[in-house]
Amino acid sequence: MTERDSKWSASRPRLTPGLVLWGVLAISALVLLAQNSTDTTVQFFWFDVTAPLFVVIGAALLIGWGLGELGSKIWSRRRRRQSDH
């Protein structure tokens, strides 16, 4: 093995189960979005919006992700405050 080979293997990113899971989820989300292109109407309170279904699904995915991130930050802050006392 040459010095170049050892440097390449040391700097090469590792394929972890978590990374594979995120890849599968991302590909599944893209397929779901691509297969749903018909227009749909969304009613929320007094708003009526007509958009392709993939836009509605994508917005729902982004909102869900954002709420998950927000909940995670709130949860970790609460746990950090409890451990300080």
Helices and strands as residue ranges (DSSP letters): H 3-11, H 17-34, E 39-44, E 47-52, H 53-84
